[in-house]
Amino acid sequence: MPDDVAQKLSASLARGLNDEAFRASLEKVGFPPLPPRDAEGIKAFIEADRARWARVIKTLNITLD
């Protein structure tokens, strides 16, 4: 995706996620919004989440059937 398009999308999402009424509507249906992140923040979040779930899977010895 071109940088300018990604920046526009990111800015729009940030505006929405920083709007209290919108955040409240998400929370009301059980979807707590995460803070807006840039590309590096998203990458770090995914890597940390992947590592967390890998530990859970290994600890509980979860396998695919």
ROSE-4610 file (N, C-alpha, C; in Angstrom, 1 decimal, always signed):
// ROSE-4610
residu = [M/M/M/P/P/P/D/D/D/D/D/D/V/V/V/A/A/A/Q/Q/Q/K/K/K/L/L/L/S/S/S/A/A/A/S/S/S/L/L/L/A/A/A/R/R/R/G/G/G/L/L/L/N/N/N/D/D/D/E/E/E/A/A/A/F/F/F/R/R/R/A/A/A/S/S/S/L/L/L/E/E/E/K/K/K/V/V/V/G/G/G/F/F/F/P/P/P/P/P/P/L/L/L/P/P/P/P/P/P/R/R/R/D/D/D/A/A/A/E/E/E/G/G/G/I/I/I/K/K/K/A/A/A/F/F/F/I/I/I/E/E/E/A/A/A/D/D/D/R/R/R/A/A/A/R/R/R/W/W/W/A/A/A/R/R/R/V/V/V/I/I/I/K/K/K/T/T/T/L/L/L/N/N/N/I/I/I/T/T/T/L/L/L/D/D/D]
num = [1/1/1/2/2/2/3/3/3/4/4/4/5/5/5/6/6/6/7/7/7/8/8/8/9/9/9/10/10/10/11/11/11/12/12/12/13/13/13/14/14/14/15/15/15/16/16/16/17/17/17/18/18/18/19/19/19/20/20/20/21/21/21/22/22/22/23/23/23/24/24/24/25/25/25/26/26/26/27/27/27/28/28/28/29/29/29/30/30/30/31/31/31/32/32/32/33/33/33/34/34/34/35/35/35/36/36/36/37/37/37/38/38/38/39/39/39/40/40/40/41/41/41/42/42/42/43/43/43/44/44/44/45/45/45/46/46/46/47/47/47/48/48/48/49/49/49/50/50/50/51/51/51/52/52/52/53/53/53/54/54/54/55/55/55/56/56/56/57/57/57/58/58/58/59/59/59/60/60/60/61/61/61/62/62/62/63/63/63/64/64/64/65/65/65]
x = [+0.8/+0.0/+0.9/+0.6/+1.4/+1.4/+2.5/+2.7/+1.6/+1.3/+0.3/-1.1/-1.4/-2.7/-2.7/-1.6/-1.5/-1.6/-1.0/-1.0/-2.4/-3.1/-4.5/-5.4/-5.3/-6.1/-5.8/-4.5/-4.1/-4.6/-4.6/-5.1/-6.6/-7.3/-8.8/-9.1/-8.4/-8.6/-8.3/-7.3/-6.9/-8.0/-8.5/-9.6/-10.8/-11.2/-12.3/-12.1/-10.9/-10.6/-10.4/-10.1/-10.0/-11.3/-12.3/-13.7/-14.4/-14.7/-15.2/-16.6/-17.4/-18.7/-18.5/-17.6/-17.3/-16.7/-15.8/-15.2/-16.2/-17.1/-18.2/-19.1/-19.4/-20.3/-19.6/-18.3/-17.5/-17.5/-17.3/-17.2/-18.6/-19.6/-21.0/-21.3/-20.7/-21.0/-19.8/-19.0/-18.0/-16.7/-16.4/-15.2/-14.4/-13.5/-12.7/-11.7/-11.7/-10.8/-9.4/-8.4/-7.0/-6.6/-5.5/-5.0/-4.5/-4.6/-4.1/-2.5/-2.1/-0.6/-0.1/+1.1/+1.7/+2.2/+2.8/+3.2/+4.1/+5.1/+6.0/+5.3/+4.4/+3.6/+2.8/+2.2/+1.4/+2.3/+3.4/+4.3/+4.8/+5.1/+5.5/+4.4/+3.1/+2.0/+1.8/+1.8/+1.6/+2.7/+4.0/+5.1/+4.9/+4.5/+4.3/+3.1/+2.1/+0.9/+1.2/+1.9/+2.3/+3.2/+4.1/+5.0/+4.2/+3.2/+2.4/+1.6/+1.0/+0.2/+1.0/+2.2/+3.1/+3.5/+3.7/+4.0/+2.7/+1.6/+0.3/+0.2/+0.4/+0.3/+1.3/+2.5/+3.5/+3.3/+2.9/+2.7/+1.5/+0.5/-0.7/-0.6/+0.5/+0.7/-0.5/-0.9/-2.0/-1.5/-2.2/-1.8/-3.1/-2.8/-3.9/-4.3/-5.6/-6.1/-6.0]
y = [-1.2/+0.0/+1.2/+2.2/+3.4/+4.1/+4.7/+5.4/+6.5/+7.3/+8.3/+7.8/+6.7/+6.0/+5.4/+4.8/+4.2/+5.3/+6.4/+7.5/+8.1/+8.2/+8.7/+7.7/+6.4/+5.4/+5.4/+5.5/+5.5/+6.8/+7.9/+9.1/+9.0/+8.5/+8.3/+7.4/+6.2/+5.3/+5.9/+6.7/+7.3/+8.3/+9.1/+10.0/+9.3/+8.2/+7.4/+6.8/+6.2/+5.5/+6.5/+7.7/+8.7/+9.5/+9.1/+9.7/+9.0/+9.7/+9.0/+8.3/+8.9/+8.3/+7.0/+7.0/+5.8/+4.7/+5.1/+4.1/+3.5/+4.3/+3.9/+2.9/+3.2/+2.2/+0.9/+0.9/-0.4/-1.1/-0.4/-1.1/-1.6/-0.9/-1.4/-2.8/-3.1/-4.4/-5.4/-5.0/-6.0/-6.0/-4.9/-4.8/-3.6/-3.8/-2.7/-2.3/-1.1/-0.7/-0.6/-1.0/-0.8/+0.5/+1.1/+2.4/+2.3/+3.4/+3.4/+3.2/+2.5/+2.2/+2.5/+2.8/+2.9/+1.6/+1.5/+0.2/-0.6/+0.1/-0.6/-1.0/-0.2/-0.6/-1.8/-1.9/-3.1/-4.3/-4.2/-5.3/-5.8/-4.9/-5.3/-5.9/-5.4/-6.0/-7.5/-7.7/-9.0/-10.0/-9.5/-10.4/-10.8/-9.8/-10.1/-11.0/-10.8/-11.7/-13.1/-13.2/-14.5/-15.3/-14.6/-15.2/-15.6/-14.8/-15.1/-16.4/-16.5/-17.6/-18.9/-18.7/-19.8/-20.4/-19.6/-20.1/-20.8/-20.3/-21.0/-22.3/-22.4/-23.6/-24.7/-24.2/-25.1/-25.6/-24.7/-25.0/-26.0/-25.8/-26.7/-27.9/-28.0/-29.1/-29.2/-28.1/-28.1/-28.6/-29.5/-29.9/-29.9/-29.9/-29.9/-31.4/-31.6/-33.0/-33.3]
z = [+0.0/+0.0/+0.0/-0.8/-0.9/+0.5/+0.9/+2.1/+2.4/+1.4/+1.6/+1.9/+1.2/+1.5/+2.9/+3.3/+4.6/+5.7/+5.5/+6.4/+6.6/+5.5/+5.5/+6.3/+6.0/+6.7/+8.2/+8.5/+9.9/+10.6/+10.0/+10.6/+10.8/+9.8/+10.0/+11.1/+11.2/+12.3/+13.6/+13.7/+15.0/+15.4/+14.4/+14.8/+15.3/+14.7/+15.1/+16.5/+16.7/+17.9/+19.1/+18.8/+19.8/+20.1/+19.4/+19.6/+20.8/+21.8/+23.0/+22.7/+21.9/+21.6/+20.8/+19.9/+19.1/+20.0/+20.9/+21.8/+22.7/+23.2/+24.1/+23.4/+22.1/+21.3/+21.1/+20.9/+20.8/+22.1/+23.1/+24.5/+24.9/+24.5/+24.8/+24.2/+23.1/+22.4/+22.8/+23.7/+24.2/+23.4/+22.7/+21.9/+22.4/+23.4/+23.9/+22.8/+22.3/+21.3/+21.8/+21.0/+21.3/+20.8/+21.4/+21.0/+19.6/+18.8/+17.5/+17.5/+16.5/+16.4/+15.0/+14.9/+13.6/+13.1/+11.9/+11.4/+12.3/+12.9/+13.8/+15.1/+15.5/+16.7/+16.5/+15.3/+14.9/+14.8/+14.2/+14.1/+15.5/+16.4/+17.7/+18.5/+18.3/+19.0/+18.5/+17.2/+16.6/+17.1/+17.1/+17.6/+19.0/+19.9/+21.3/+21.5/+20.7/+20.8/+20.4/+19.3/+18.8/+19.8/+20.4/+21.4/+22.7/+23.1/+24.2/+24.0/+22.8/+22.5/+22.2/+21.7/+21.6/+22.9/+23.9/+25.3/+25.8/+25.6/+26.1/+25.4/+24.1/+23.4/+23.9/+24.1/+24.5/+26.0/+26.8/+28.2/+28.4/+27.6/+27.7/+26.8/+26.0/+25.1/+24.1/+23.5/+22.6/+21.2/+20.6/+19.3/+18.3/+17.1/+16.1/+15.9/+15.8/+15.5/+14.1]
